[in-house]
Structure formats: structure tokens, C-alpha cells
Amino acid sequence: MCRRLAGNDADALDATQEALIAIVRGLSRFDGRARFSTWAYRVATNACLDELRRRKRRPDPGLPEFERPVEGGAPSLDSGVADRLDLDAALVALPEEFRAPVILRDQLGLDYAEIAATLEIPPGTVRSRIARGRRHLAELLGNQDDVSDVTGGDHG
């Protein structure tokens, strides 16, 4: 989850480490009102969002994160791997407010209530952000005919 939200390995590792530390430190405060997994996702999501905020304050070295090899410059990738890299790049380009709900639903399989609890937003907002995020991903990937093809997710 952190890799998808953060968009790169270095920030994902930092966020994962922060999330694990926060989970261990916060275990005594876990009150059981929500499922443990929902609480842990919330902690990890917060750590990722904090990392993204820190990233915005850091200078940009100007190196593209997902630069594709030039034709003939490297061996071609299996189409499944290439599609996955395209999806990763599109998820990075997706605004934060849409990225987290889409990843939590389509990649991790959380239901709308769990996502709402994790992100501390109303379920209706979750639904609209997922729908808008999927549409935006379809545009980024040039696949506007069938949004479910974009992430493998459902529409309901």
C-alpha cells in the first residue's frame, strides 16, 4: 500500500517504517471500535500522506521517476509488466485525494465502509473519489471506454 501511495520505493520505505513504528507505539491506544486492519491501514495511510507532504517541501532533482526506455535502447518488457509500470506511473500522477481511495479499494480490496473509516471521510465521498479517480486513471492511461479495465476494480 505504501508503495502505491508514495509512488516510489524510497518514500514508500520511509512511510512503511514510520507506519510500523506508529502502530507499535499506538497499540495501547487501539480501542477495538474498528477492525485492527482498518486502524492499521489508517496509520499507514497517514504515514504515506505525511511523507507526500514532506516530499513537496523537498527540492525536486528534476529526474523523471518513471522514465521509459527508448525504443531499441533496452530489451522490451513483457506487456503485463509494461502495463503494471504504466499503472504505477498513472497512480503517481493521480491527485492524492483520489489515489488513496482507489488503491484501498482496487488494490487492497477494502469495502467502502472500511475506506471511509480509514480515511475519516463519509462513505459517499469515498464513492465519488473512487469514481473520479478511476475516470482520471482511464484518461491518463488512454482507456476511457472501460474504467474497470484500469485498476481491475469494480464499480460498486
DSSP file (Angstrom, degrees, kcal/mol; ACC not computed):
  #  RESIDUE AA STRUCTURE BP1 BP2  ACC     N-H-->O    O-->H-N    N-H-->O    O-->H-N    TCO  KAPPA ALPHA  PHI   PSI    X-CA   Y-CA   Z-CA
    1    1 A M     >        0   0    0      0, 0.0     4,-2.5     0, 0.0     5,-0.2   0.000 360.0 360.0 360.0 -44.9    0.0    0.0    0.0
    2    2 A C  H  >  +     0   0    0      1,-0.2     4,-2.9     2,-0.2     5,-0.4   0.882 360.0  54.9 -63.0 -36.9    2.7    2.5    0.9
    3    3 A R  H  > S+     0   0    0      1,-0.2     4,-2.0     2,-0.2    -1,-0.2   0.915 111.3  44.5 -62.3 -42.2    4.5    1.8   -2.4
    4    4 A R  H  4 S+     0   0    0      2,-0.2    -2,-0.2     1,-0.2    -1,-0.2   0.911 117.6  43.4 -69.5 -42.7    1.4    2.7   -4.4
    5    5 A L  H  < S+     0   0    0     -4,-2.5    -2,-0.2     1,-0.2    -1,-0.2   0.920 118.8  42.3 -70.2 -42.7    0.5    5.8   -2.3
    6    6 A A  H  < S-     0   0    0     -4,-2.9    -2,-0.2    -5,-0.2    -1,-0.2   0.844  94.8-143.1 -76.3 -33.1    4.0    7.2   -2.2
    7    7 A G  S  < S+     0   0    0     -4,-2.0     2,-0.3    -5,-0.4    -3,-0.1   0.341  70.3  57.6  89.9  -9.3    4.8    6.4   -5.8
    8    8 A N  S  > S-     0   0    0     -6,-0.2     4,-2.2     1,-0.1     5,-0.2  -0.992  81.4-117.6-151.9 158.3    8.5    5.4   -5.3
    9    9 A D  H  > S+     0   0    0     -2,-0.3     4,-2.7     1,-0.2     5,-0.2   0.885 107.9  52.9 -64.6 -41.9   10.4    2.9   -3.3
   10   10 A A  H  > S+     0   0    0      1,-0.2     4,-2.0     2,-0.2    -1,-0.2   0.945 114.5  40.2 -62.9 -49.4   12.4    5.3   -1.2
   11   11 A D  H  > S+     0   0    0      1,-0.2     4,-2.7     2,-0.2    -1,-0.2   0.867 114.4  54.9 -67.2 -35.3    9.5    7.3    0.1
   12   12 A A  H  X S+     0   0    0     -4,-2.2     4,-2.8     2,-0.2    -2,-0.2   0.910 107.8  48.9 -64.2 -41.8    7.4    4.1    0.5
   13   13 A L  H  X S+     0   0    0     -4,-2.7     4,-2.4     2,-0.2    -1,-0.2   0.914 112.2  48.5 -64.0 -42.0   10.1    2.5    2.7
   14   14 A D  H  X S+     0   0    0     -4,-2.0     4,-2.4    -5,-0.2    -2,-0.2   0.937 114.3  45.9 -61.2 -46.4   10.3    5.7    4.8
   15   15 A A  H  X S+     0   0    0     -4,-2.7     4,-2.7     2,-0.2    -2,-0.2   0.894 111.8  51.6 -65.6 -40.2    6.5    5.7    5.2
   16   16 A T  H  X S+     0   0    0     -4,-2.8     4,-2.7     2,-0.2     5,-0.2   0.925 110.5  48.4 -62.3 -44.4    6.3    2.0    5.9
   17   17 A Q  H  X S+     0   0    0     -4,-2.4     4,-2.2     1,-0.2    -2,-0.2   0.932 113.0  47.4 -62.0 -45.2    8.9    2.3    8.6
   18   18 A E  H  X S+     0   0    0     -4,-2.4     4,-2.5     1,-0.2    -2,-0.2   0.898 112.3  50.8 -61.9 -40.3    7.1    5.3   10.2
   19   19 A A  H  X S+     0   0    0     -4,-2.7     4,-2.6     2,-0.2    -2,-0.2   0.926 110.2  48.3 -64.7 -44.9    3.8    3.4   10.0
   20   20 A L  H  X S+     0   0    0     -4,-2.7     4,-2.3     2,-0.2    -1,-0.2   0.899 112.7  48.4 -63.6 -40.1    5.2    0.3   11.7
   21   21 A I  H  X S+     0   0    0     -4,-2.2     4,-2.7    -5,-0.2    -1,-0.2   0.926 112.6  48.7 -63.9 -43.8    6.7    2.4   14.5
   22   22 A A  H  X S+     0   0    0     -4,-2.5     4,-2.0     2,-0.2    -2,-0.2   0.880 110.5  51.2 -65.0 -37.6    3.4    4.3   14.9
   23   23 A I  H  X S+     0   0    0     -4,-2.6     4,-0.8     2,-0.2    -1,-0.2   0.939 112.4  45.5 -64.8 -46.8    1.5    1.0   15.0
   24   24 A V  H >< S+     0   0    0     -4,-2.3     3,-0.8     1,-0.2     4,-0.3   0.934 116.3  45.4 -62.4 -45.8    3.7   -0.4   17.7
   25   25 A R  H 3< S+     0   0    0     -4,-2.7     3,-0.4     1,-0.2    -1,-0.2   0.823 116.4  46.9 -66.6 -30.2    3.7    2.8   19.7
   26   26 A G  H >X S+     0   0    0     -4,-2.0     3,-1.5    -5,-0.2     4,-0.8   0.443  78.9 100.2 -94.7   0.4   -0.1    3.1   19.4
   27   27 A L  G X< S+     0   0    0     -3,-0.8     3,-0.9    -4,-0.8    -1,-0.2   0.864  80.7  55.4 -54.4 -38.1   -1.1   -0.5   20.2
   28   28 A S  G 34 S+     0   0    0     -3,-0.4    -1,-0.3    -4,-0.3    -2,-0.1   0.755 107.7  50.4 -68.4 -21.8   -2.0    0.5   23.7
   29   29 A R  G <4 S+     0   0    0     -3,-1.5     2,-0.5    -4,-0.1    -1,-0.2   0.549  79.3 112.1 -92.1  -8.5   -4.4    3.2   22.3
   30   30 A F    <<  -     0   0    0     -3,-0.9     6,-0.0    -4,-0.8    -3,-0.0  -0.547  46.5-173.8 -67.5 118.1   -6.1    0.8   19.9
   31   31 A D        -     0   0    0     -2,-0.5    -1,-0.2     1,-0.0    -4,-0.0   0.471  34.1-121.4 -99.9  -3.1   -9.6    0.6   21.4
   32   32 A G  S    S+     0   0    0      2,-0.1     4,-0.1     1,-0.1    -2,-0.1   0.521  76.3 122.4  79.5   3.9  -11.2   -2.1   19.2
   33   33 A R  S    S+     0   0    0      2,-0.1     2,-0.3     3,-0.0    -1,-0.1   0.859  80.4  32.9 -67.1 -32.9  -14.1    0.1   17.9
   34   34 A A  S    S-     0   0    0      1,-0.1    -2,-0.1    83,-0.0     2,-0.0  -0.729 107.3 -83.2-111.5 166.3  -12.8   -0.6   14.4
   35   35 A R     >  -     0   0    0     -2,-0.3     4,-2.1     1,-0.1     5,-0.2  -0.385  39.0-119.4 -64.5 150.2  -11.2   -3.7   13.0
   36   36 A F  H  > S+     0   0    0      1,-0.2     4,-2.9     2,-0.2     5,-0.2   0.897 114.2  54.7 -58.3 -40.9   -7.5   -3.8   13.6
   37   37 A S  H  > S+     0   0    0      1,-0.2     4,-2.7     2,-0.2    -1,-0.2   0.892 106.8  50.5 -62.4 -39.1   -6.8   -3.9    9.9
   38   38 A T  H  > S+     0   0    0      2,-0.2     4,-2.1     1,-0.2    -1,-0.2   0.925 112.5  46.8 -63.9 -43.9   -8.8   -0.7    9.4
   39   39 A W  H  X S+     0   0    0     -4,-2.1     4,-2.3     2,-0.2    -2,-0.2   0.921 113.0  48.8 -62.4 -44.7   -6.9    1.0   12.1
   40   40 A A  H  X S+     0   0    0     -4,-2.9     4,-2.6     1,-0.2    -2,-0.2   0.893 110.2  51.3 -65.3 -39.9   -3.5   -0.2   10.7
   41   41 A Y  H  X S+     0   0    0     -4,-2.7     4,-3.1     2,-0.2    -1,-0.2   0.901 109.0  52.1 -61.6 -39.2   -4.5    1.0    7.2
   42   42 A R  H  X S+     0   0    0     -4,-2.1     4,-2.6     2,-0.2    -2,-0.2   0.933 110.3  47.1 -63.0 -45.2   -5.3    4.4    8.7
   43   43 A V  H  X S+     0   0    0     -4,-2.3     4,-2.2     2,-0.2    -2,-0.2   0.927 115.3  45.9 -61.6 -45.3   -2.0    4.6   10.4
   44   44 A A  H  X S+     0   0    0     -4,-2.6     4,-2.3     2,-0.2    -2,-0.2   0.896 111.8  51.3 -66.3 -40.6   -0.2    3.6    7.2
   45   45 A T  H  X S+     0   0    0     -4,-3.1     4,-2.8     2,-0.2     5,-0.2   0.927 110.2  49.4 -62.3 -44.5   -2.2    5.9    5.1
   46   46 A N  H  X S+     0   0    0     -4,-2.6     4,-2.6     1,-0.2    -2,-0.2   0.912 109.9  51.4 -60.5 -41.9   -1.4    8.8    7.4
   47   47 A A  H  X S+     0   0    0     -4,-2.2     4,-2.0     2,-0.2    -1,-0.2   0.906 111.9  47.1 -62.4 -41.0    2.3    7.9    7.3
   48   48 A C  H  X S+     0   0    0     -4,-2.3     4,-2.4     2,-0.2    -2,-0.2   0.925 112.3  48.5 -65.9 -44.8    2.2    7.9    3.5
   49   49 A L  H  X S+     0   0    0     -4,-2.8     4,-2.1     1,-0.2    -2,-0.2   0.888 110.8  51.4 -64.2 -37.8    0.3   11.2    3.3
   50   50 A D  H  X S+     0   0    0     -4,-2.6     4,-2.3    -5,-0.2    -1,-0.2   0.910 109.6  50.4 -62.2 -41.4    2.8   12.7    5.7
   51   51 A E  H  X S+     0   0    0     -4,-2.0     4,-2.4     1,-0.2    -2,-0.2   0.893 108.7  51.8 -64.1 -39.8    5.6   11.5    3.5
   52   52 A L  H  X S+     0   0    0     -4,-2.4     4,-1.7     2,-0.2    -1,-0.2   0.885 109.2  50.4 -64.0 -38.3    4.0   13.0    0.4
   53   53 A R  H  X S+     0   0    0     -4,-2.1     4,-0.9     2,-0.2    -2,-0.2   0.909 110.9  48.7 -65.7 -41.1    3.7   16.4    2.3
   54   54 A R  H >X S+     0   0    0     -4,-2.3     4,-0.8     1,-0.2     3,-0.7   0.893 107.3  56.5 -63.6 -38.6    7.4   16.2    3.2
   55   55 A R  H >< S+     0   0    0     -4,-2.4     3,-0.9     1,-0.2    -1,-0.2   0.887 100.9  57.2 -60.3 -39.6    8.2   15.4   -0.4
   56   56 A K  H 3< S+     0   0    0     -4,-1.7    -1,-0.2     1,-0.3    -2,-0.2   0.803 106.2  50.5 -62.5 -28.0    6.5   18.6   -1.6
   57   57 A R  H << S+     0   0    0     -4,-0.9    -1,-0.3    -3,-0.7    -2,-0.2   0.646  95.9  87.0 -85.0 -14.9    8.8   20.6    0.7
   58   58 A R  S << S-     0   0    0     -3,-0.9     2,-0.1    -4,-0.8    -3,-0.0  -0.552  91.0-100.2 -83.4 149.6   12.0   18.9   -0.7
   59   59 A P        -     0   0    0      0, 0.0    -1,-0.1     0, 0.0    -2,-0.1  -0.420  35.1-121.7 -66.3 144.8   13.7   20.2   -3.8
   60   60 A D        -     0   0    0      1,-0.1    -4,-0.0    -4,-0.1    -5,-0.0  -0.789  11.2-154.0 -90.3 120.4   13.0   18.3   -7.0
   61   61 A P        -     0   0    0      0, 0.0    -1,-0.1     0, 0.0     0, 0.0   0.613  36.3-122.5 -71.6  -8.2   16.1   17.0   -8.6
   62   62 A G        +     0   0    0      1,-0.3    -2,-0.1    -3,-0.0     0, 0.0   0.572  66.3 135.6  82.2   8.2   14.3   17.0  -12.0
   63   63 A L        -     0   0    0      1,-0.0    -1,-0.3     2,-0.0     2,-0.2  -0.794  60.0-117.6 -91.8 128.2   14.8   13.3  -12.7
   64   64 A P    >   -     0   0    0      0, 0.0     3,-0.7     0, 0.0    -1,-0.0  -0.440  15.9-147.1 -66.7 133.4   11.7   11.6  -14.0
   65   65 A E  T 3  S+     0   0    0      1,-0.2     2,-0.1    -2,-0.2    24,-0.0   0.873  92.3  28.6 -68.1 -39.6   10.5    8.9  -11.7
   66   66 A F  T 3  S+     0   0    0     23,-0.1     2,-0.3     2,-0.0    -1,-0.2  -0.411  76.6 169.3-123.9  56.3    9.2    6.6  -14.3
   67   67 A E    <   -     0   0    0     -3,-0.7    -4,-0.0    -2,-0.1     0, 0.0  -0.543  26.9-139.5 -72.0 127.9   11.2    7.2  -17.4
   68   68 A R        -     0   0    0     -2,-0.3    -1,-0.0     1,-0.1    -2,-0.0  -0.627  24.1-101.2 -87.8 146.4   10.5    4.6  -20.1
   69   69 A P        -     0   0    0      0, 0.0     2,-0.1     0, 0.0     3,-0.1  -0.328  40.1-105.3 -65.4 148.9   13.4    3.2  -22.1
   70   70 A V    >>  -     0   0    0      1,-0.1     3,-2.8     2,-0.1     4,-0.6  -0.457  50.2 -83.1 -71.8 145.4   13.8    4.5  -25.7
   71   71 A E  T 34 S+     0   0    0      1,-0.3    -1,-0.1     2,-0.2     5,-0.0  -0.224 117.6   6.3 -49.1 130.7   12.7    2.1  -28.5
   72   72 A G  T 34 S+     0   0    0      2,-0.3    -1,-0.3    -3,-0.1    -2,-0.1   0.336 105.6 101.4  77.8  -8.7   15.5   -0.3  -29.2
   73   73 A G  T <4 S+     0   0    0     -3,-2.8    -2,-0.2     1,-0.1    -1,-0.1   0.725  90.9  11.5 -81.0 -22.0   17.5    1.0  -26.3
   74   74 A A  S  < S-     0   0    0     -4,-0.6    -2,-0.3    -5,-0.1    -1,-0.1  -0.972  96.5 -78.9-149.1 158.7   16.7   -1.8  -24.0
   75   75 A P        -     0   0    0      0, 0.0     2,-0.1     0, 0.0    -2,-0.0  -0.332  58.3-103.0 -59.9 143.1   15.0   -5.2  -24.3
   76   76 A S        -     0   0    0      1,-0.1     2,-0.2    -4,-0.0     3,-0.1  -0.372  34.7-125.4 -70.2 147.5   11.2   -5.0  -24.4
   77   77 A L        -     0   0    0      1,-0.1    -1,-0.1    -3,-0.1    -3,-0.0  -0.580  31.8 -91.1 -89.6 152.8    9.3   -5.8  -21.3
   78   78 A D     >  -     0   0    0     -2,-0.2     4,-2.6     1,-0.1     3,-0.4  -0.361  41.0-117.6 -55.7 142.2    6.5   -8.3  -21.1
   79   79 A S  H  > S+     0   0    0      1,-0.2     4,-2.8     2,-0.2     5,-0.2   0.837 113.7  55.6 -60.0 -33.5    3.3   -6.5  -21.8
   80   80 A G  H  > S+     0   0    0      2,-0.2     4,-2.0     1,-0.2    -1,-0.2   0.907 110.1  45.2 -64.1 -40.9    1.9   -7.3  -18.3
   81   81 A V  H  > S+     0   0    0     -3,-0.4     4,-2.4     2,-0.2    -2,-0.2   0.912 113.3  50.2 -67.8 -42.1    5.0   -5.8  -16.7
   82   82 A A  H  X S+     0   0    0     -4,-2.6     4,-2.4     1,-0.2    -2,-0.2   0.909 110.1  50.4 -62.5 -41.7    4.7   -2.7  -19.0
   83   83 A D  H  X S+     0   0    0     -4,-2.8     4,-2.5    -5,-0.2    -1,-0.2   0.899 109.8  51.0 -61.7 -40.0    1.0   -2.4  -18.2
   84   84 A R  H  X S+     0   0    0     -4,-2.0     4,-2.7     2,-0.2    -2,-0.2   0.898 109.9  49.1 -64.8 -41.0    1.9   -2.5  -14.4
   85   85 A L  H  X S+     0   0    0     -4,-2.4     4,-2.5     2,-0.2    -1,-0.2   0.893 110.5  51.1 -65.5 -38.8    4.5    0.2  -14.9
   86   86 A D  H  X S+     0   0    0     -4,-2.4     4,-2.4     2,-0.2    -2,-0.2   0.918 111.3  47.8 -62.4 -43.2    2.0    2.3  -16.8
   87   87 A L  H  X S+     0   0    0     -4,-2.5     4,-2.8     2,-0.2    -2,-0.2   0.919 110.6  51.5 -64.2 -43.5   -0.5    1.9  -13.9
   88   88 A D  H  X S+     0   0    0     -4,-2.7     4,-1.9     1,-0.2    -2,-0.2   0.927 111.7  47.1 -58.0 -45.3    2.2    2.7  -11.3
   89   89 A A  H  X S+     0   0    0     -4,-2.5     4,-1.6     1,-0.2    -1,-0.2   0.899 112.6  49.5 -64.6 -40.3    3.0    5.9  -13.2
   90   90 A A  H  X S+     0   0    0     -4,-2.4     4,-1.0     1,-0.2    -2,-0.2   0.892 108.6  52.8 -66.4 -39.0   -0.6    6.9  -13.6
   91   91 A L  H  < S+     0   0    0     -4,-2.8     3,-0.4     1,-0.2    -1,-0.2   0.885 107.3  52.2 -63.3 -37.4   -1.3    6.3   -9.9
   92   92 A V  H  < S+     0   0    0     -4,-1.9    -1,-0.2     1,-0.2    -2,-0.2   0.881 110.1  49.1 -63.8 -37.0    1.6    8.6   -9.1
   93   93 A A  H  < S+     0   0    0     -4,-1.6    -1,-0.2    -5,-0.1    -2,-0.2   0.662  90.3 100.9 -76.9 -16.2    0.1   11.3  -11.3
   94   94 A L  S  < S-     0   0    0     -4,-1.0     5,-0.1    -3,-0.4    39,-0.1  -0.493  87.2-103.0 -70.8 134.4   -3.3   10.9   -9.7
   95   95 A P    >>  -     0   0    0      0, 0.0     4,-2.3     0, 0.0     3,-1.7  -0.266  31.0-115.2 -56.6 145.1   -4.2   13.6   -7.1
   96   96 A E  H 3> S+     0   0    0      1,-0.3     4,-1.6     2,-0.2    -2,-0.1   0.835 112.3  62.1 -51.6 -40.4   -3.7   12.4   -3.5
   97   97 A E  H 34 S+     0   0    0      1,-0.2    -1,-0.3     2,-0.2    36,-0.1   0.767 115.7  32.5 -63.7 -24.0   -7.4   12.8   -2.7
   98   98 A F  H <> S+     0   0    0     -3,-1.7     4,-2.1     2,-0.1     5,-0.2   0.755 109.8  65.7 -97.7 -31.8   -8.2   10.1   -5.4
   99   99 A R  H  X S+     0   0    0     -4,-2.3     4,-2.6     1,-0.2     5,-0.3   0.931  99.9  48.8 -60.4 -50.5   -5.1    7.9   -5.1
  100  100 A A  H  X S+     0   0    0     -4,-1.6     4,-2.7     1,-0.2     5,-0.2   0.938 113.3  44.8 -60.6 -50.3   -5.7    6.6   -1.6
  101  101 A P  H  > S+     0   0    0      0, 0.0     4,-2.1     0, 0.0     5,-0.3   0.915 114.6  49.4 -62.1 -39.8   -9.4    5.6   -2.0
  102  102 A V  H  X>S+     0   0    0     -4,-2.1     4,-3.0     2,-0.2     5,-0.6   0.930 114.5  44.4 -64.1 -44.5   -8.7    3.9   -5.4
  103  103 A I  I  X>S+     0   0    0     -4,-2.6     5,-1.8    -5,-0.2     4,-1.6   0.925 112.7  50.9 -66.5 -44.0   -5.7    2.0   -4.0
  104  104 A L  I  <5S+     0   0    0     -4,-2.7     6,-2.6    -5,-0.3    -1,-0.2   0.869 121.7  34.0 -62.3 -35.3   -7.5    1.0   -0.9
  105  105 A R  I  X5S+     0   0    0     -4,-2.1     4,-0.9    -5,-0.2    -2,-0.2   0.953 128.6  30.2 -82.3 -55.9  -10.5   -0.3   -2.9
  106  106 A D  I  <5S+     0   0    0     -4,-3.0    -3,-0.2    -5,-0.3    -2,-0.2   0.767 130.6  30.8 -84.5 -27.1   -9.0   -1.7   -6.1
  107  107 A Q  I  <<S+     0   0    0     -4,-1.6    -3,-0.2    -5,-0.6    -1,-0.1   0.807 132.1  28.7 -98.9 -36.3   -5.6   -2.9   -4.9
  108  108 A L  T  4<S-     0   0    0     -5,-1.8    -3,-0.2     2,-0.1    -2,-0.2   0.578  95.5-129.9-104.4 -11.9   -6.3   -3.9   -1.3
  109  109 A G     <  +     0   0    0     -4,-0.9    -4,-0.2    -6,-0.3    -3,-0.1   0.689  45.3 161.0  75.3  19.2  -10.0   -4.8   -1.6
  110  110 A L        -     0   0    0     -6,-2.6    -1,-0.2     1,-0.1     2,-0.1  -0.432  38.2-120.7 -70.0 148.1  -11.3   -2.8    1.3
  111  111 A D     >  -     0   0    0     -2,-0.1     4,-2.4     1,-0.1     5,-0.2  -0.378  30.0 -99.4 -83.1 171.7  -15.0   -2.1    1.3
  112  112 A Y  H  > S+     0   0    0      1,-0.2     4,-2.6     2,-0.2     5,-0.2   0.856 122.1  52.5 -62.7 -36.7  -16.4    1.4    1.2
  113  113 A A  H  > S+     0   0    0      2,-0.2     4,-2.3     1,-0.2    -1,-0.2   0.908 110.2  48.4 -65.6 -41.3  -17.1    1.5    5.0
  114  114 A E  H  > S+     0   0    0      2,-0.2     4,-2.7     1,-0.2    -2,-0.2   0.901 112.6  48.6 -65.3 -40.0  -13.5    0.4    5.8
  115  115 A I  H  X S+     0   0    0     -4,-2.4     4,-3.0     2,-0.2     5,-0.3   0.923 110.4  51.3 -65.3 -42.9  -12.1    3.1    3.4
  116  116 A A  H  X>S+     0   0    0     -4,-2.6     5,-1.6     1,-0.2     4,-1.1   0.917 113.7  44.4 -59.7 -43.6  -14.4    5.7    4.9
  117  117 A A  H  <5S+     0   0    0     -4,-2.3    -2,-0.2     3,-0.2    -1,-0.2   0.903 114.4  49.9 -67.0 -40.8  -13.1    4.7    8.4
  118  118 A T  H  <5S+     0   0    0     -4,-2.7    -2,-0.2     1,-0.2    -1,-0.2   0.916 121.2  32.7 -64.7 -44.4   -9.5    4.6    7.2
  119  119 A L  H  <5S-     0   0    0     -4,-3.0    -1,-0.2    -5,-0.2    -2,-0.2   0.513 103.9-127.9 -91.9  -5.5   -9.6    8.0    5.6
  120  120 A E  T  <5 +     0   0    0     -4,-1.1    -3,-0.2    -5,-0.3    -4,-0.1   0.931  68.1 120.6  56.0  49.4  -12.0    9.5    8.0
  121  121 A I  S   <S-     0   0    0     -5,-1.6    -1,-0.2    -6,-0.2    -2,-0.2  -0.933  71.4 -86.2-134.4 158.9  -14.4   10.7    5.3
  122  122 A P    >>  -     0   0    0      0, 0.0     4,-1.9     0, 0.0     3,-0.6  -0.296  36.0-117.5 -65.5 150.0  -18.1    9.9    4.6
  123  123 A P  H 3> S+     0   0    0      0, 0.0     4,-2.4     0, 0.0     5,-0.2   0.845 115.0  57.2 -56.7 -35.6  -18.9    6.8    2.5
  124  124 A G  H 3> S+     0   0    0      1,-0.2     4,-2.2     2,-0.2     5,-0.2   0.874 106.0  49.8 -63.4 -36.3  -20.5    9.0   -0.2
  125  125 A T  H <> S+     0   0    0     -3,-0.6     4,-2.6     2,-0.2     5,-0.2   0.879 108.0  54.1 -68.2 -38.0  -17.2   10.9   -0.5
  126  126 A V  H  X S+     0   0    0     -4,-1.9     4,-2.5     2,-0.2     5,-0.2   0.954 109.3  48.1 -58.4 -50.2  -15.4    7.6   -0.8
  127  127 A R  H  X S+     0   0    0     -4,-2.4     4,-2.5     1,-0.2    -2,-0.2   0.920 113.6  45.9 -59.1 -45.9  -17.6    6.5   -3.7
  128  128 A S  H  X S+     0   0    0     -4,-2.2     4,-2.8     1,-0.2     5,-0.2   0.891 112.7  50.0 -68.5 -37.2  -17.3    9.8   -5.6
  129  129 A R  H  X S+     0   0    0     -4,-2.6     4,-2.6     2,-0.2    -1,-0.2   0.885 111.7  48.7 -68.1 -37.0  -13.5    9.9   -5.1
  130  130 A I  H  X S+     0   0    0     -4,-2.5     4,-2.7    -5,-0.2     5,-0.2   0.941 113.4  46.8 -65.9 -45.9  -13.1    6.3   -6.3
  131  131 A A  H  X S+     0   0    0     -4,-2.5     4,-2.2    -5,-0.2    -2,-0.2   0.937 116.8  43.3 -61.4 -46.8  -15.3    7.0   -9.4
  132  132 A R  H  X S+     0   0    0     -4,-2.8     4,-2.5     2,-0.2    -1,-0.2   0.887 113.9  51.6 -67.2 -38.0  -13.5   10.3  -10.2
  133  133 A G  H  X S+     0   0    0     -4,-2.6     4,-2.6    -5,-0.2    -2,-0.2   0.911 109.7  49.0 -64.3 -42.4  -10.1    8.6   -9.5
  134  134 A R  H  X S+     0   0    0     -4,-2.7     4,-2.5     2,-0.2    -2,-0.2   0.912 111.6  49.4 -63.9 -42.3  -10.9    5.7  -11.9
  135  135 A R  H  X S+     0   0    0     -4,-2.2     4,-2.2    -5,-0.2    -2,-0.2   0.925 111.7  49.0 -61.1 -44.0  -12.1    8.2  -14.6
  136  136 A H  H  X S+     0   0    0     -4,-2.5     4,-2.5     1,-0.2    -2,-0.2   0.907 111.1  49.8 -63.1 -42.2   -8.9   10.2  -14.2
  137  137 A L  H  X S+     0   0    0     -4,-2.6     4,-2.4     2,-0.2    -1,-0.2   0.914 108.4  53.2 -61.7 -42.7   -6.8    7.0  -14.4
  138  138 A A  H  X>S+     0   0    0     -4,-2.5     5,-3.0     1,-0.2     4,-0.6   0.908 110.3  47.8 -59.9 -41.5   -8.6    5.9  -17.5
  139  139 A E  H ><5S+     0   0    0     -4,-2.2     3,-0.8     3,-0.2    -1,-0.2   0.929 111.5  49.8 -63.7 -44.9   -7.8    9.3  -19.1
  140  140 A L  H 3<5S+     0   0    0     -4,-2.5    -2,-0.2     1,-0.2    -1,-0.2   0.853 116.3  42.3 -62.0 -34.6   -4.1    9.0  -18.0
  141  141 A L  H 3<5S-     0   0    0     -4,-2.4    -1,-0.2    -5,-0.2    -2,-0.2   0.460 111.3-119.3 -92.8  -2.0   -3.9    5.5  -19.5
  142  142 A G  T <<5S+     0   0    0     -3,-0.8     2,-0.3    -4,-0.6    -3,-0.2   0.815  79.0 119.3  69.8  29.9   -5.9    6.4  -22.6
  143  143 A N      < +     0   0    0     -5,-3.0     3,-0.2    -6,-0.2     7,-0.1  -0.684  18.5 148.1-128.0  76.1   -8.6    3.9  -21.8
  144  144 A Q        +     0   0    0     -2,-0.3     3,-0.3     1,-0.2    -1,-0.1   0.538  58.8  75.3 -89.5  -6.4  -11.8    5.8  -21.5
  145  145 A D  S    S+     0   0    0      1,-0.3     2,-0.4    -7,-0.1    -1,-0.2   0.900 109.3  16.7 -73.1 -40.6  -14.1    3.0  -22.8
  146  146 A D    >   -     0   0    0     -3,-0.2     3,-1.3     1,-0.1     4,-0.4  -0.850  58.9-172.0-140.9 100.6  -14.0    0.8  -19.7
  147  147 A V  T >> S+     0   0    0     -2,-0.4     3,-1.4    -3,-0.3     4,-0.7   0.797  85.3  65.7 -63.7 -29.5  -12.8    2.3  -16.4
  148  148 A S  H 3> S+     0   0    0      1,-0.3     4,-1.6     2,-0.2    -1,-0.3   0.782  92.7  63.1 -66.1 -23.9  -12.9   -1.2  -14.7
  149  149 A D  H <4 S+     0   0    0     -3,-1.3    -1,-0.3     1,-0.2    -2,-0.2   0.738  92.5  68.0 -67.7 -21.0  -10.0   -2.2  -17.0
  150  150 A V  H <4 S+     0   0    0     -3,-1.4    -1,-0.2    -4,-0.4    -2,-0.2   0.950 122.1   3.8 -67.0 -51.9   -7.8    0.4  -15.5
  151  151 A T  H  < S-     0   0    0     -4,-0.7    -2,-0.2    -3,-0.1    -1,-0.2   0.490  94.4-113.0-115.1  -6.8   -7.3   -1.0  -12.0
  152  152 A G  S  < S+     0   0    0     -4,-1.6    -3,-0.1     1,-0.2    -4,-0.1   0.541  75.4 133.6  83.5   4.8   -9.1   -4.3  -12.1
  153  153 A G        -     0   0    0     -6,-0.2    -1,-0.2    -5,-0.2     2,-0.2  -0.230  53.7-116.4 -85.7 175.4  -11.7   -2.8   -9.7
  154  154 A D        -     0   0    0     -3,-0.1    -1,-0.1   -49,-0.1    -3,-0.0  -0.444  15.5-124.8-101.1 179.0  -15.4   -2.9   -9.7
  155  155 A H              0   0    0     -2,-0.2   -24,-0.0     1,-0.1    -1,-0.0   0.281 360.0 360.0-106.2   9.5  -17.9   -0.1   -9.9
  156  156 A G              0   0    0      0, 0.0    -1,-0.1     0, 0.0   -29,-0.0   0.389 360.0 360.0-142.7 360.0  -19.9   -0.8   -6.8
